[in-house]
Amino acid sequence: MKMTMHIDEDVLARVMSITGASTKTEAVEIALKEMARRHKMKELFTAGLGLTAEELRSAFDPALLDGGSQELQPAVAAESPASYGKTDPA
């Protein structure tokens, strides 16, 4: 849709720089989509995702995971490492 708008040139230049948009139109589209995305995220978080405040807090607070342990658990490999380039002895 084509329309005439009055947009602060400094703000538009900053949005173009931040987003890497190559045109003013692209910069405005990116900014509008980002605003809509943020609003949708706010709606989802306000809804609470079906969890209580305590459940949300414990889901995102590492201090509450594993009985208060703040240390990261080591990753465990599900499979043994691949032997690339080696022939199968079987």
Backbone as XML, in Angstrom:
<?xml version="1.0"?>
<chain id="A" units="angstrom">
  <residue number="1" name="MET">
    <atom name="N" x="0.841" y="-1.160" z="0.000"/>
    <atom name="CA" x="0.000" y="0.000" z="0.000"/>
    <atom name="C" x="0.895" y="1.236" z="0.000"/>
  </residue>
  <residue number="2" name="LYS">
    <atom name="N" x="0.600" y="2.157" z="-0.829"/>
    <atom name="CA" x="1.389" y="3.369" z="-0.920"/>
    <atom name="C" x="0.705" y="4.461" z="-0.109"/>
  </residue>
  <residue number="3" name="MET">
    <atom name="N" x="1.496" y="5.198" z="0.723"/>
    <atom name="CA" x="0.945" y="6.292" z="1.525"/>
    <atom name="C" x="2.016" y="7.312" z="1.839"/>
  </residue>
  <residue number="4" name="THR">
    <atom name="N" x="1.597" y="8.481" z="2.194"/>
    <atom name="CA" x="2.519" y="9.537" z="2.589"/>
    <atom name="C" x="2.553" y="9.596" z="4.106"/>
  </residue>
  <residue number="5" name="MET">
    <atom name="N" x="3.772" y="9.604" z="4.672"/>
    <atom name="CA" x="3.926" y="9.637" z="6.124"/>
    <atom name="C" x="5.025" y="10.618" z="6.481"/>
  </residue>
  <residue number="6" name="HIS">
    <atom name="N" x="4.928" y="11.184" z="7.658"/>
    <atom name="CA" x="5.977" y="12.051" z="8.185"/>
    <atom name="C" x="6.699" y="11.265" z="9.274"/>
  </residue>
  <residue number="7" name="ILE">
    <atom name="N" x="7.939" y="10.879" z="8.986"/>
    <atom name="CA" x="8.728" y="10.052" z="9.902"/>
    <atom name="C" x="10.019" y="10.792" z="10.210"/>
  </residue>
  <residue number="8" name="ASP">
    <atom name="N" x="10.380" y="10.808" z="11.482"/>
    <atom name="CA" x="11.626" y="11.440" z="11.914"/>
    <atom name="C" x="12.793" y="10.772" z="11.184"/>
  </residue>
  <residue number="9" name="GLU">
    <atom name="N" x="13.545" y="11.554" z="10.422"/>
    <atom name="CA" x="14.651" y="11.007" z="9.619"/>
    <atom name="C" x="15.736" y="10.357" z="10.477"/>
  </residue>
  <residue number="10" name="ASP">
    <atom name="N" x="16.010" y="10.934" z="11.644"/>
    <atom name="CA" x="17.039" y="10.361" z="12.523"/>
    <atom name="C" x="16.617" y="8.990" z="13.042"/>
  </residue>
  <residue number="11" name="VAL">
    <atom name="N" x="15.353" y="8.877" z="13.413"/>
    <atom name="CA" x="14.847" y="7.590" z="13.903"/>
    <atom name="C" x="14.869" y="6.568" z="12.775"/>
  </residue>
  <residue number="12" name="LEU">
    <atom name="N" x="14.447" y="6.976" z="11.595"/>
    <atom name="CA" x="14.434" y="6.073" z="10.450"/>
    <atom name="C" x="15.852" y="5.618" z="10.100"/>
  </residue>
  <residue number="13" name="ALA">
    <atom name="N" x="16.804" y="6.542" z="10.130"/>
    <atom name="CA" x="18.198" y="6.195" z="9.843"/>
    <atom name="C" x="18.729" y="5.207" z="10.881"/>
  </residue>
  <residue number="14" name="ARG">
    <atom name="N" x="18.345" y="5.409" z="12.143"/>
    <atom name="CA" x="18.798" y="4.504" z="13.203"/>
    <atom name="C" x="18.203" y="3.112" z="13.006"/>
  </residue>
  <residue number="15" name="VAL">
    <atom name="N" x="16.911" y="3.042" z="12.669"/>
    <atom name="CA" x="16.271" y="1.746" z="12.424"/>
    <atom name="C" x="16.941" y="1.050" z="11.244"/>
  </residue>
  <residue number="16" name="MET">
    <atom name="N" x="17.259" y="1.793" z="10.197"/>
    <atom name="CA" x="17.934" y="1.206" z="9.038"/>
    <atom name="C" x="19.300" y="0.653" z="9.437"/>
  </residue>
  <residue number="17" name="SER">
    <atom name="N" x="20.008" y="1.394" z="10.281"/>
    <atom name="CA" x="21.326" y="0.957" z="10.731"/>
    <atom name="C" x="21.232" y="-0.287" z="11.608"/>
  </residue>
  <residue number="18" name="ILE">
    <atom name="N" x="20.304" y="-0.286" z="12.538"/>
    <atom name="CA" x="20.143" y="-1.408" z="13.469"/>
    <atom name="C" x="19.730" y="-2.677" z="12.740"/>
  </residue>
  <residue number="19" name="THR">
    <atom name="N" x="18.773" y="-2.552" z="11.823"/>
    <atom name="CA" x="18.210" y="-3.729" z="11.160"/>
    <atom name="C" x="18.959" y="-4.145" z="9.908"/>
  </residue>
  <residue number="20" name="GLY">
    <atom name="N" x="19.749" y="-3.234" z="9.363"/>
    <atom name="CA" x="20.431" y="-3.533" z="8.115"/>
    <atom name="C" x="19.515" y="-3.395" z="6.911"/>
  </residue>
  <residue number="21" name="ALA">
    <atom name="N" x="18.362" y="-2.746" z="7.101"/>
    <atom name="CA" x="17.421" y="-2.545" z="5.999"/>
    <atom name="C" x="18.076" y="-1.682" z="4.931"/>
  </residue>
  <residue number="22" name="SER">
    <atom name="N" x="17.857" y="-2.054" z="3.685"/>
    <atom name="CA" x="18.482" y="-1.312" z="2.586"/>
    <atom name="C" x="17.600" y="-0.198" z="2.051"/>
  </residue>
  <residue number="23" name="THR">
    <atom name="N" x="16.306" y="-0.207" z="2.420"/>
    <atom name="CA" x="15.403" y="0.858" z="1.979"/>
    <atom name="C" x="14.594" y="1.356" z="3.173"/>
  </residue>
  <residue number="24" name="LYS">
    <atom name="N" x="14.044" y="2.545" z="3.023"/>
    <atom name="CA" x="13.199" y="3.108" z="4.068"/>
    <atom name="C" x="11.944" y="2.260" z="4.245"/>
  </residue>
  <residue number="25" name="THR">
    <atom name="N" x="11.386" y="1.791" z="3.147"/>
    <atom name="CA" x="10.192" y="0.946" z="3.209"/>
    <atom name="C" x="10.471" y="-0.323" z="3.994"/>
  </residue>
  <residue number="26" name="GLU">
    <atom name="N" x="11.595" y="-0.945" z="3.714"/>
    <atom name="CA" x="11.969" y="-2.179" z="4.427"/>
    <atom name="C" x="12.142" y="-1.901" z="5.917"/>
  </residue>
  <residue number="27" name="ALA">
    <atom name="N" x="12.755" y="-0.768" z="6.254"/>
    <atom name="CA" x="12.961" y="-0.409" z="7.656"/>
    <atom name="C" x="11.625" y="-0.221" z="8.375"/>
  </residue>
  <residue number="28" name="VAL">
    <atom name="N" x="10.690" y="0.450" z="7.733"/>
    <atom name="CA" x="9.371" y="0.661" z="8.338"/>
    <atom name="C" x="8.652" y="-0.672" z="8.501"/>
  </residue>
  <residue number="29" name="GLU">
    <atom name="N" x="8.719" y="-1.547" z="7.513"/>
    <atom name="CA" x="8.073" y="-2.862" z="7.610"/>
    <atom name="C" x="8.663" y="-3.682" z="8.758"/>
  </residue>
  <residue number="30" name="ILE">
    <atom name="N" x="9.980" y="-3.662" z="8.877"/>
    <atom name="CA" x="10.637" y="-4.404" z="9.959"/>
    <atom name="C" x="10.190" y="-3.859" z="11.311"/>
  </residue>
  <residue number="31" name="ALA">
    <atom name="N" x="10.175" y="-2.530" z="11.443"/>
    <atom name="CA" x="9.781" y="-1.911" z="12.715"/>
    <atom name="C" x="8.336" y="-2.249" z="13.067"/>
  </residue>
  <residue number="32" name="LEU">
    <atom name="N" x="7.442" y="-2.224" z="12.087"/>
    <atom name="CA" x="6.037" y="-2.551" z="12.349"/>
    <atom name="C" x="5.874" y="-4.013" z="12.747"/>
  </residue>
  <residue number="33" name="LYS">
    <atom name="N" x="6.570" y="-4.904" z="12.060"/>
    <atom name="CA" x="6.492" y="-6.330" z="12.396"/>
    <atom name="C" x="7.044" y="-6.594" z="13.790"/>
  </residue>
  <residue number="34" name="GLU">
    <atom name="N" x="8.131" y="-5.907" z="14.147"/>
    <atom name="CA" x="8.729" y="-6.077" z="15.472"/>
    <atom name="C" x="7.772" y="-5.582" z="16.550"/>
  </residue>
  <residue number="35" name="MET">
    <atom name="N" x="7.100" y="-4.468" z="16.302"/>
    <atom name="CA" x="6.136" y="-3.939" z="17.268"/>
    <atom name="C" x="4.987" y="-4.927" z="17.461"/>
  </residue>
  <residue number="36" name="ALA">
    <atom name="N" x="4.489" y="-5.495" z="16.372"/>
    <atom name="CA" x="3.408" y="-6.485" z="16.462"/>
    <atom name="C" x="3.878" y="-7.735" z="17.197"/>
  </residue>
  <residue number="37" name="ARG">
    <atom name="N" x="5.132" y="-8.164" z="16.945"/>
    <atom name="CA" x="5.696" y="-9.338" z="17.616"/>
    <atom name="C" x="5.803" y="-9.099" z="19.118"/>
  </residue>
  <residue number="38" name="ARG">
    <atom name="N" x="6.302" y="-7.916" z="19.494"/>
    <atom name="CA" x="6.442" y="-7.599" z="20.916"/>
    <atom name="C" x="5.084" y="-7.563" z="21.622"/>
  </residue>
  <residue number="39" name="HIS">
    <atom name="N" x="4.087" y="-7.021" z="20.938"/>
    <atom name="CA" x="2.754" y="-6.971" z="21.528"/>
    <atom name="C" x="2.216" y="-8.391" z="21.737"/>
  </residue>
  <residue number="40" name="LYS">
    <atom name="N" x="2.423" y="-9.264" z="20.767"/>
    <atom name="CA" x="1.970" y="-10.650" z="20.882"/>
    <atom name="C" x="2.682" y="-11.354" z="22.041"/>
  </residue>
  <residue number="41" name="MET">
    <atom name="N" x="3.983" y="-11.116" z="22.180"/>
    <atom name="CA" x="4.735" y="-11.710" z="23.290"/>
    <atom name="C" x="4.194" y="-11.210" z="24.627"/>
  </residue>
  <residue number="42" name="LYS">
    <atom name="N" x="3.887" y="-9.914" z="24.701"/>
    <atom name="CA" x="3.338" y="-9.342" z="25.937"/>
    <atom name="C" x="2.001" y="-10.000" z="26.266"/>
  </residue>
  <residue number="43" name="GLU">
    <atom name="N" x="1.154" y="-10.215" z="25.252"/>
    <atom name="CA" x="-0.120" y="-10.896" z="25.480"/>
    <atom name="C" x="0.101" y="-12.303" z="26.018"/>
  </residue>
  <residue number="44" name="LEU">
    <atom name="N" x="1.052" y="-13.030" z="25.419"/>
    <atom name="CA" x="1.320" y="-14.398" z="25.859"/>
    <atom name="C" x="1.840" y="-14.429" z="27.289"/>
  </residue>
  <residue number="45" name="PHE">
    <atom name="N" x="2.754" y="-13.518" z="27.616"/>
    <atom name="CA" x="3.305" y="-13.501" z="28.968"/>
    <atom name="C" x="2.267" y="-13.049" z="29.986"/>
  </residue>
  <residue number="46" name="THR">
    <atom name="N" x="1.395" y="-12.131" z="29.582"/>
    <atom name="CA" x="0.333" y="-11.689" z="30.482"/>
    <atom name="C" x="-0.617" y="-12.840" z="30.782"/>
  </residue>
  <residue number="47" name="ALA">
    <atom name="N" x="-0.869" y="-13.666" z="29.784"/>
    <atom name="CA" x="-1.743" y="-14.824" z="29.977"/>
    <atom name="C" x="-1.108" y="-15.837" z="30.923"/>
  </residue>
  <residue number="48" name="GLY">
    <atom name="N" x="0.210" y="-15.761" z="31.097"/>
    <atom name="CA" x="0.904" y="-16.623" z="32.048"/>
    <atom name="C" x="1.209" y="-18.005" z="31.538"/>
  </residue>
  <residue number="49" name="LEU">
    <atom name="N" x="0.891" y="-18.277" z="30.302"/>
    <atom name="CA" x="1.166" y="-19.570" z="29.697"/>
    <atom name="C" x="0.572" y="-20.721" z="30.501"/>
  </residue>
  <residue number="50" name="GLY">
    <atom name="N" x="-0.468" y="-20.425" z="31.265"/>
    <atom name="CA" x="-1.145" y="-21.462" z="32.036"/>
    <atom name="C" x="-0.413" y="-21.860" z="33.302"/>
  </residue>
  <residue number="51" name="LEU">
    <atom name="N" x="0.599" y="-21.119" z="33.712"/>
    <atom name="CA" x="1.364" y="-21.449" z="34.905"/>
    <atom name="C" x="1.154" y="-20.394" z="35.980"/>
  </residue>
  <residue number="52" name="THR">
    <atom name="N" x="1.335" y="-20.782" z="37.230"/>
    <atom name="CA" x="1.281" y="-19.810" z="38.319"/>
    <atom name="C" x="2.558" y="-18.988" z="38.297"/>
  </residue>
  <residue number="53" name="ALA">
    <atom name="N" x="2.551" y="-17.876" z="39.013"/>
    <atom name="CA" x="3.744" y="-17.020" z="39.079"/>
    <atom name="C" x="4.947" y="-17.802" z="39.609"/>
  </residue>
  <residue number="54" name="GLU">
    <atom name="N" x="4.724" y="-18.645" z="40.612"/>
    <atom name="CA" x="5.819" y="-19.449" z="41.182"/>
    <atom name="C" x="6.344" y="-20.467" z="40.179"/>
  </residue>
  <residue number="55" name="GLU">
    <atom name="N" x="5.456" y="-21.087" z="39.418"/>
    <atom name="CA" x="5.883" y="-22.055" z="38.399"/>
    <atom name="C" x="6.699" y="-21.364" z="37.304"/>
  </residue>
  <residue number="56" name="LEU">
    <atom name="N" x="6.261" y="-20.178" z="36.885"/>
    <atom name="CA" x="7.029" y="-19.427" z="35.883"/>
    <atom name="C" x="8.399" y="-19.051" z="36.425"/>
  </residue>
  <residue number="57" name="ARG">
    <atom name="N" x="8.432" y="-18.566" z="37.669"/>
    <atom name="CA" x="9.692" y="-18.148" z="38.272"/>
    <atom name="C" x="10.658" y="-19.327" z="38.372"/>
  </residue>
  <residue number="58" name="SER">
    <atom name="N" x="10.169" y="-20.473" z="38.822"/>
    <atom name="CA" x="11.051" y="-21.630" z="38.968"/>
    <atom name="C" x="11.479" y="-22.194" z="37.620"/>
  </residue>
  <residue number="59" name="ALA">
    <atom name="N" x="10.663" y="-21.999" z="36.589"/>
    <atom name="CA" x="11.022" y="-22.489" z="35.259"/>
    <atom name="C" x="12.174" y="-21.699" z="34.660"/>
  </residue>
  <residue number="60" name="PHE">
    <atom name="N" x="12.343" y="-20.437" z="35.071"/>
    <atom name="CA" x="13.367" y="-19.579" z="34.472"/>
    <atom name="C" x="14.475" y="-19.190" z="35.429"/>
  </residue>
  <residue number="61" name="ASP">
    <atom name="N" x="14.378" y="-19.532" z="36.702"/>
    <atom name="CA" x="15.384" y="-19.146" z="37.688"/>
    <atom name="C" x="16.294" y="-20.327" z="37.972"/>
  </residue>
  <residue number="62" name="PRO">
    <atom name="N" x="17.553" y="-20.271" z="37.488"/>
    <atom name="CA" x="18.462" y="-21.406" z="37.685"/>
    <atom name="C" x="18.722" y="-21.721" z="39.152"/>
  </residue>
  <residue number="63" name="ALA">
    <atom name="N" x="18.567" y="-20.738" z="40.038"/>
    <atom name="CA" x="18.817" y="-20.977" z="41.460"/>
    <atom name="C" x="17.775" y="-21.919" z="42.051"/>
  </residue>
  <residue number="64" name="LEU">
    <atom name="N" x="16.603" y="-22.009" z="41.408"/>
    <atom name="CA" x="15.548" y="-22.867" z="41.927"/>
    <atom name="C" x="15.555" y="-24.255" z="41.297"/>
  </residue>
  <residue number="65" name="LEU">
    <atom name="N" x="16.377" y="-24.460" z="40.287"/>
    <atom name="CA" x="16.446" y="-25.765" z="39.633"/>
    <atom name="C" x="17.330" y="-26.717" z="40.424"/>
  </residue>
  <residue number="66" name="ASP">
    <atom name="N" x="17.090" y="-27.980" z="40.324"/>
    <atom name="CA" x="17.905" y="-29.027" z="40.973"/>
    <atom name="C" x="18.093" y="-28.769" z="42.462"/>
  </residue>
  <residue number="67" name="GLY">
    <atom name="N" x="17.049" y="-28.373" z="43.136"/>
    <atom name="CA" x="17.117" y="-28.195" z="44.588"/>
    <atom name="C" x="18.011" y="-27.065" z="45.023"/>
  </residue>
  <residue number="68" name="GLY">
    <atom name="N" x="18.167" y="-26.046" z="44.213"/>
    <atom name="CA" x="18.946" y="-24.885" z="44.595"/>
    <atom name="C" x="20.354" y="-24.879" z="44.045"/>
  </residue>
  <residue number="69" name="SER">
    <atom name="N" x="20.776" y="-25.924" z="43.370"/>
    <atom name="CA" x="22.114" y="-25.960" z="42.798"/>
    <atom name="C" x="22.205" y="-25.014" z="41.618"/>
  </residue>
  <residue number="70" name="GLN">
    <atom name="N" x="23.148" y="-24.095" z="41.651"/>
    <atom name="CA" x="23.307" y="-23.141" z="40.563"/>
    <atom name="C" x="24.343" y="-23.599" z="39.549"/>
  </residue>
  <residue number="71" name="GLU">
    <atom name="N" x="24.959" y="-24.747" z="39.781"/>
    <atom name="CA" x="25.966" y="-25.243" z="38.860"/>
    <atom name="C" x="25.300" y="-25.896" z="37.662"/>
  </residue>
  <residue number="72" name="LEU">
    <atom name="N" x="25.889" y="-25.690" z="36.507"/>
    <atom name="CA" x="25.370" y="-26.327" z="35.302"/>
    <atom name="C" x="25.738" y="-27.803" z="35.322"/>
  </residue>
  <residue number="73" name="GLN">
    <atom name="N" x="24.817" y="-28.643" z="34.923"/>
    <atom name="CA" x="25.081" y="-30.070" z="34.865"/>
    <atom name="C" x="25.839" y="-30.378" z="33.574"/>
  </residue>
  <residue number="74" name="PRO">
    <atom name="N" x="26.810" y="-31.286" z="33.606"/>
    <atom name="CA" x="27.555" y="-31.611" z="32.384"/>
    <atom name="C" x="26.650" y="-32.303" z="31.370"/>
  </residue>
  <residue number="75" name="ALA">
    <atom name="N" x="26.908" y="-32.029" z="30.117"/>
    <atom name="CA" x="26.136" y="-32.654" z="29.045"/>
    <atom name="C" x="26.524" y="-34.117" z="28.936"/>
  </residue>
  <residue number="76" name="VAL">
    <atom name="N" x="25.556" y="-34.960" z="28.656"/>
    <atom name="CA" x="25.799" y="-36.385" z="28.503"/>
    <atom name="C" x="25.492" y="-36.752" z="27.060"/>
  </residue>
  <residue number="77" name="ALA">
    <atom name="N" x="26.449" y="-37.384" z="26.407"/>
    <atom name="CA" x="26.247" y="-37.781" z="25.012"/>
    <atom name="C" x="25.306" y="-38.973" z="24.956"/>
  </residue>
  <residue number="78" name="ALA">
    <atom name="N" x="24.356" y="-38.924" z="24.040"/>
    <atom name="CA" x="23.401" y="-40.010" z="23.890"/>
    <atom name="C" x="23.999" y="-41.159" z="23.082"/>
  </residue>
  <residue number="79" name="GLU">
    <atom name="N" x="24.998" y="-40.856" z="22.269"/>
    <atom name="CA" x="25.609" y="-41.864" z="21.420"/>
    <atom name="C" x="27.122" y="-41.754" z="21.542"/>
  </residue>
  <residue number="80" name="SER">
    <atom name="N" x="27.816" y="-42.839" z="21.217"/>
    <atom name="CA" x="29.264" y="-42.763" z="21.202"/>
    <atom name="C" x="29.697" y="-41.972" z="19.970"/>
  </residue>
  <residue number="81" name="PRO">
    <atom name="N" x="30.867" y="-41.336" z="20.022"/>
    <atom name="CA" x="31.326" y="-40.529" z="18.887"/>
    <atom name="C" x="31.451" y="-41.374" z="17.620"/>
  </residue>
  <residue number="82" name="ALA">
    <atom name="N" x="31.149" y="-40.755" z="16.496"/>
    <atom name="CA" x="31.253" y="-41.438" z="15.203"/>
    <atom name="C" x="32.704" y="-41.636" z="14.852"/>
  </residue>
  <residue number="83" name="SER">
    <atom name="N" x="33.012" y="-42.723" z="14.168"/>
    <atom name="CA" x="34.386" y="-42.995" z="13.733"/>
    <atom name="C" x="34.483" y="-42.711" z="12.251"/>
  </residue>
  <residue number="84" name="TYR">
    <atom name="N" x="34.499" y="-41.454" z="11.908"/>
    <atom name="CA" x="34.555" y="-41.048" z="10.510"/>
    <atom name="C" x="35.880" y="-41.487" z="9.862"/>
  </residue>
  <residue number="85" name="GLY">
    <atom name="N" x="35.777" y="-42.008" z="8.664"/>
    <atom name="CA" x="36.967" y="-42.390" z="7.921"/>
    <atom name="C" x="37.525" y="-43.751" z="8.286"/>
  </residue>
  <residue number="86" name="LYS">
    <atom name="N" x="36.987" y="-44.367" z="9.319"/>
    <atom name="CA" x="37.469" y="-45.682" z="9.732"/>
    <atom name="C" x="36.527" y="-46.747" z="9.156"/>
  </residue>
  <residue number="87" name="THR">
    <atom name="N" x="37.097" y="-47.853" z="8.792"/>
    <atom name="CA" x="36.266" y="-48.936" z="8.270"/>
    <atom name="C" x="35.678" y="-49.731" z="9.403"/>
  </residue>
  <residue number="88" name="ASP">
    <atom name="N" x="34.507" y="-50.292" z="9.176"/>
    <atom name="CA" x="33.808" y="-51.105" z="10.156"/>
    <atom name="C" x="34.447" y="-52.486" z="10.188"/>
  </residue>
  <residue number="89" name="PRO">
    <atom name="N" x="34.971" y="-52.931" z="11.358"/>
    <atom name="CA" x="35.651" y="-54.229" z="11.426"/>
    <atom name="C" x="34.697" y="-55.407" z="11.238"/>
  </residue>
  <residue number="90" name="ALA">
    <atom name="N" x="33.411" y="-55.195" z="11.348"/>
    <atom name="CA" x="32.459" y="-56.317" z="11.237"/>
    <atom name="C" x="32.193" y="-56.716" z="9.820"/>
  </residue>
</chain>
